[in-house]
Amino acid sequence: MWERISAIGVSLLALAVSRPPWPGYPHPQAQPPASASGNEACASCHSEIYNSYKNTVMAQASGPAGDGLVTGDFDDSISGVKYRVFTRDGRAWMSYERKGEGETHGERELLYFIGSNVKGRSYLFSDEGYLFETPINWYSQERRWNMAPAYIEAREVPMNLPSFSSCLNCHTSGLQPRVPGTRNRFTGKPFLHDGITCERCHGTGNAHFNGKGPIVNPAKLPAERRDSICMECHFEGTISIQQPGKHVYDFQPGEKLADYIHYFVSTDDRDKTAEALSQYEALSLSACKRKSGDRLWCGSCHDPHSEPRPEEKAAYYRGKCLSCHGEAFAEKHHSKEPDCRQCHMPALPSKDVAHTQSADHRILKYPMAGAVPELQTRGVEFVAFPQNTASLITTRDYALAWENLAERKVEGASAQAASYLEKAVKEWPDDPAVLSAWGFVEQQRGKVKEARTTYERALKVRPQSNTVAANLGILDAKSGDLQDAVKLWQGAFARVPYRSAIGMDLAMVFCAAGQKDVAVKYVQRILEFNPDYGEGKSLLRHMEENPAQCRP
């Protein structure tokens, strides 16, 4: 949520600022690593469960990149880049190459996979401790490599896609603290254990291991706390708003997820198909769930410790249906068709590696692959989900939710965001997320003095907010205070060097001030993380002209 400065009138003095702060730029000391036990800690007492669970998709949600790697290559016709996935010296690699105009090439070592391979897998690599996602995915249902869903139309190689905690949280265990001021930099391994471990659903086992108490049994928890465990990773929603001072990856079994994050689901009149739903939302729409209430939950049909073999699934899930509907019903209801799923939970098409259901959890009485009518409430854009959290929704939640929709270019969202933010900033005067968003509204409205004051307040609360630093730097630069602007941008760019636009602003300022050698270093730093960045490569070429041109 910040804009690029265009030409800056630097008829200017030479800037009395420091040189680019790398390598070895001192960053704040990382927090001590969190501790967590792996599945092996439970194996001695629960060997049968341990042996069955290790074969489940949850246990296999992440791991070393080389495990099960399918090597291969493909040519992306949009960007003209040839990607290749291969092994060398026992390690996994991805290379990329475009020949001719716009030539680019390079390779990255793949460290981890993310995804159980039911739909596909994404891969992660590290650059100076920053964890990134590869621009390509393995699509197991189609047995091919292709661009990640969001980059199917990309004309440049996106090598600076940060892997955020929200992704790692649902595919790994023992997530480690990030370096302060960053969202994806780690001092060591980003997580302690592959896949989802026992403690992710049963809670910390220290007391249990020492014989001082039982471990959490989700089935024995009150419904809201029980369902929170599943909902954390099997529900996505339209918008999610993290609560002040909370991180969803700190959630522990037995707690309420709503204390950490508030969700909204869309209710507008656009089609919302079954394959766009996550499992938890789809189940909430089913007649079975509505009539059964809290008695029916994910664990009613799924044993998280084991999965039936393919040839057993029809009978297994039929047994789950008949536990409620009874044998008498089965004798007169398509008795010759043993697979209830075929009609009532059909498989859904999936063309990407989305976090959505693969079988229709709406459990429809009659097969229907169309829109979800229950969500077609005209005139209301989104509502709290689950419904029992509606009373917890604050002005802050609505303000940040509308801001989220505004960033997605939803028509009318900007006006709604501004209206709610104006109220929220009075109710939450020290909230950095609200201050950052409200400052941007003021900036867009041309209220420079007010925006600067708001951004400065935000930085007092969160000094290492890179978005606020970038936006405040723009205001400083446009008012002629280039030294303060550069200081803000340098701090942010040192923390997040993969954010190319911040580096470009620095490069253009130094170029315009006559310090071309410094400007070149910034562009080179940009291209280390984003090697196919067209604007950066263009600026580098123009700075090599005589006279140098400070434009991309």
N, C-alpha and C positions, 0 to 999 in steps of 0.2 A: 504494500500500500504506500507507494512513493513514486515520484516522477523523476525523469531525467532532466537535468538542466540542459538547455540548448546552448547557444553561443553565450559566453560570458564576456562582458566588455573588459578585457584585461589589457588596457593601454598601460597598464599596471606597472607596479614595482616588481622587482624580483622578490619572490616569496621567501620570507625568512622562516622556513619550516624545515623539519627534519627530513632526512632521506627516507625512502621506503623502508618500513620497519620489518624487514625479513632478511635472511632467515634468522631463526633464533629469537624472534620477537617474544618477550616474556609475557606469558599468559598467567592468569591467576592460578593458584594451586588447585588442582582438581580435588574433589571431595574424596574421602576414603571409600573404597569399593564396598558395595553392599554384599552381604553373604546370603547364600541360599543352598539348600541341599539338593542334590540330584536324585534321580529315581533309585540309584543304587543303595542309598541310605535306607530305603524301605524294603529292599529285596530280601534281606535275611528273614524277616517275619512274614512277608507277603509275596513269596516267590511266585505263586501261581498268577496272581494279579500282575506282578512285575513282568513276567514272561509274556503274558497276553497283551499288556498295555504297550509294550515296546514296538508292537506291530501295528498300532493304530495310527490314523492320520495325525492326531494331535501330537503324539510322540515324535512323529516324523515331519513336523512343521518347519524345521530348519536344521541345518547341519553344515559340515564342510563342503565346499563347492565341488570337490572331486567325487563325492558319493553319488553314484548314479548319474553322473554327468553324461549327456548325449552330445558328442562332438559333432560339428557340422558347420555349414556356412550358408549364407543367403545374400542375395543382392537386393538392396532396398532401392526400388525404382524412383522414389520421390527424392531422396537425398543423393542418389548416385553412389552410395557407399556400400562396399562389400564388407560384411562382418564375418568373422570366423571364430569358432570356439574350438579349442584344442587343448591337449595336454603336452607339457614339456617338463622333463626332469621330475615327473611325478606330481606336478602342480597344474592347476587349471588356469587357462588364459582366454582372453577375448581380444581379438585384434580388429581394427577398422582401417579402411583404406579407400580413398577416392583419388583417381588419377586424372590428369588433365587440369582443366580450369577449376580453381578452388581446391587444389590438391591438399589432401590431409592424410595422415596415417599415424598409427600408434597402437599400443597394446596396454592392457591392464590385467594384473593377476586377480583372478576371481577367488575370494576367500570363503564366502558362505552362500548357501542357497536359502531361499525363503519360499515356502509353499510345499504342500504335501505331495504334489505331482498328480493329484486327482484332476485338476484343470491344467496346471502347469507350474512353472517355477520361475522366480526372479532370482537374480544373482547380485551380490554385493562385492565391492572392492574398496580399498582404503588408499587414501592419498594424504600423506602427512598427518595421519590420525583421523582425518575426516572420512566418514563412511558414506559411500555413494551407491546408488542403484545403477545397474547397467541399463542402457537404452533398449536392450533387447530382452525378450522373454522366451522361454521354452514352452510351447503350447502342446501339452501331452496328448490332448484329445485329437489334435490335428497332426501330431508327430512332426512338428516343424518349428524352426526358429523364426521369429518375426519381431517387429518393433513392439515396444511396450504400448499398451492401449492408448495412452495419452499422446503418443508421439508417432502415430501412424502417418500423419501428414507432415512430419518434421523435415525441413530441408537442410538442416544442419545436424551434426552429430551431438546430441545432448549428453555430455560427459560430466555434468555438474548437478545431477539429480540427487539431493541429499536424502539419506535414509533416516527418517524421523523416528522418534521413540514410539509414536502411535502405531507404526508398522511393526517395529521390533517387539513391542509389548505383547502382541498376540501370536507371535511365531517363535519366541525364544523365552528363556527363563533366566533369572538372575541378571536382569538388565542393570548395567553399571551406570554410574553418574557421568554426565557429559561434562566436558570442560566448560566452566561458567562463561557465559557470553556466546556460546555456540549451541546449535541444536543437533549436531551430528558429529562432534569431535570427541574422541575417547583417548585416554592415555594408554590403554592396553586393549585387551579383548573387550568388545562392547557388551558381551553377555557371557555368563558363566556356564550355561547348559544349553544344549541343543533341544529344540522342541519344547513342549509343554510338560513340565515336571509335576510330580504328585502335589507338591506344595502350592502350585498355582490354583488348585481347587480345594485343597484340604488345609491350607494355611501353614504357617511356620511350624516345623515339627520339633523344635528344640525341647520343649517340655515333654512332648510325647516320647521322644527318643530316650529321655532320662526317666521315664516311668512316672512322671508327675502329672499326668492328665491325658484325656483323650484328644485326638486331633479333630478338626472340624469335619463333620459329616454333612454335606450340603443338603441331603434329603431330610435332615432333622431340623433344619433352620426354618424360621418364619418365611413365608413365600417370597416376600420382597428381597430378603437377604439371600435366599436360595437362588432365585432367578438372577440376581445381580452377578453371580459367578459366571453363568452362561452368557448373560447379556453383554458382559465386558468385551467379548470377542465375537459374538455371533449376532450383534446388532450394530448397524452403522448409522441409520437415520439420515435425514436430509442435512441437518446442521447439528453440531455438538458444541457446547460452550463449557469450557473448563472453568471450574469454580475458583474463586480467588485463593491463592496460596496452595492450591491442590494440583496434583498430577495423577492422572488415571493409572499410571504404572505403579503408584504407591498403594493402590487399592488392595486390601487383603480379604480373603474369604471370611464371611461372617459379618462384613460391613455392608453398608448401603451404597450402591454405586452412585446414587443420586447425590450423595455428599461430595462426590468428586467431579461429576460432569452432568450437565443437563442436555437432554436431547429434544429435537423437534423433528416431526415428519411432515412432509408436504401434503396439503389437502386441496391444491388448486385443481383446475379442470383439465389439466393435461393428462394424457394417458400415463398410467403407471402400471407397467406390465409385471406379471408374476416373476419374471426373471430379473427384474430390477430390485426385488426385495431381498433383505437378509432374512435368515431363518426365524429369528425371534419375532420380527414384525409380521412375517407371513403367518406364523402360528397364532398370533394374537387376533388375526382376522378369521380364523377357522371357527366353524360352528361347534366343533368338538371342544375347543378351548373356551368359547363363550358360555357353553352350557355346563362345562365341568368346573369352570372357575380355577381356583388355585390348586385343585387336585391334579390337574393336567399340567405337566411341565416337561422340559426337555428330557429329564431322566425317566419319564413315563415310558418312553419308547427307545431311548438310547442308553446303553451301558457304556460309560466313558472308558471303562477298563478293557473292553474288548469289542471286536466287531465281527459279525457273522461272516462266514465265507460266502462268496458270490452265489454258490448253489444253495445256500441255506437262507438267503435273505428273504425270499418270498414267504417261506413258512415262519421265519422269525417275526417279521413284521405283521403277518396275519395273526399270529398269537397275541401280539400287542393290541391289535384292533379288537380281537374277541375277548380280551380281558375286560373290556367295557361293554361290548355289544352282545356277547354271549354266543354259545354254540347254536342255540335255537334260531337266532337270527341268521347265522351262517348257513344253516341247512336250507333256508328258503331264499337266500340272497346270492345268486350266482354261485351255487355250490360247486360247479365244475371249474370255476376260475379261482385258483388258490392265491393269486397275487393281487391283494387289495390295492397295492401301489399303482398298478397299471392304469386304473381308472381314477383313483382318488388322490394319488400323489405322483403324477407322471413326471418323468425326467424333463428338465427344461434345457433349451439350447443355451450354449455358452460359447461366445467367440473370443473371450478374453480371460484374464486371470482375476476377474472381479471378486469382491467379497460378498457374493450373493448366493442364494440357495441353488442347488443343482437339482433338487426335487421339490415339487410344489407343496410347501408346508401349510398352505391354506386348507388342505384336506377337503377339497370341494366335493359336494354331493354329486355334481355332474361335471365332467371334464370341461375346462374352459381355459384357454390360453390367452385371453384378451386382457383388457384393463381391469383394474381392481375397483369395483364400484363403491366399495365402502370408503374409499379415500376421495371420492369426487364431490367434495363439499365446496360448492362455488362460493367465491367471495372471501374465503379464509385461506391464507397462503400456507400457514403451517400451525401445528398445535404441539403441545408438550406430549412426550411419549416416554414411558407409559402414562396413561391418563391419571394415575394416582400421584404423579409428580407435579401436576398442574399448579397446585397451591404453592409449590416451591419456586416457581418461575418469578424472576425479578425483572425490574426495568433494565438492569445491566444485561440480563440474558437476552431480552428482546432487542436491545440496542446492538449488541455484538452479533446477534443472529441476522438482523437486517443488514448490518455492515457486511457480513459474509455474503449475503445475497447480492449486495451492491457490487462486490468484487467479482461476482459471477455474471455481472451485467444484466441482472434481472430487472425488467422494466418497473420503475416506480420504487425500487428498493432504496435508492440513495436518499430520497425525500423522507422515507420512513426511518431510515437509519439516523439521519440528522435530527429528526424529531425526538426519537428515543434517547439519542446520545446527549442532547441538550438537558434532558431530565436526569439521565444517569450520572453525568459529570457532577451534578449537585448532590446526588445521593452517595456517590462513590468518588469523592474528591481526590483520593490518593490511590486509585486503582490504575496501574500503568496501562492496561489494555484499553480501558475507557478513555484515558487521557490521550493515548496515541491516536485512537480513532477520532476523537473529538478535535484534536489538533489538526488532523488531516482535513476534516470538514471545514474548519476555519481557514485553512490554507487554500482550499478549493474556492472558497467564497471571497478570497482576496483580503481577508482580515489578517494581515501579516503580523501585526503587533500582538494580537490575541493568540494567534497560532504559536508564535515564538514563546510566549509565556506558558502556554499549555505544554509544549514540548519540553521546556525547561523543567516544569513540574514533574513530568513523566520521567525525565532522566535523573531527577533527585531520588525518585522511588526505585527506579531500575536503571542504574548508570550504564549498563552494558546492552541496552536496547538498540540493536543495529538499525531497525526500521526508523525509530525516532531520531537517531543520530543522522541517518541519511536525509530525512526530511528537514530537520533543523539546519543541516548543512546547506540544503538548497536555498532556504530562506536567507541564510547568512551570505551565501554567494551572490544571490540576486540583489542584496542590499549593499554589496561591495566589501563585506567583511570576509575576505577570502582566507585570512589566516585562521579564523575560527572554523570556517567551513572545512578547510583542509584538515584541521586537527580532528574534527568530528569524523570525517570520512576515513582518515587514516586509521583511527581507532577501530571503526567498524570493519574496514577492509582487512585489517590485520586479523580480526576475529573470524570473518567469513569471506575469505579470498575467492570463493567460488561465486560470489554475487557480483557478476561481471559489470553491472551498471554502476556500482559504486566505484570500482576501479577505473571505469571509463571517465567518470566525472573528474577523478583525480588526474588522470592522464591529460585530459583536455585543458584543465586549469594550468598544469605545469607546462604544457606545450605552449599555451597562449602567453605564459609569463616568460617564455624564452628558454626554459629549462628542458630542452628536448630530451636530454639523456635521462632525466628523471621520468619524464612521460613515457619514454620507451620501456623503462624498467617496469612501470605499472602495466603497460599492455602485455609485456612478456609474462608478467605474473598472472594476468587474466587468462592468457592462452595456456598456461600450465594446467589449469583446471578446466578450461573450456576451449579446447584446441581448435574447434571448428567455428568459433564465434566470428561471424562475418563482419560485424561492426569493428571488432578489435583488429582483425587482419587488415581491414580497409584503412583504419586510422594509422596503423603501422606503415602502410604503403605511402599514405599521404604525408606523413612526417618525414619520409625519406626523400621527398621531392625538394627541389631548390627553386624558390624558397619553400620551407616546410609549410604544409597545410594542416591546421589543427581542426580537422573535421573527419568524421568516420566515412 
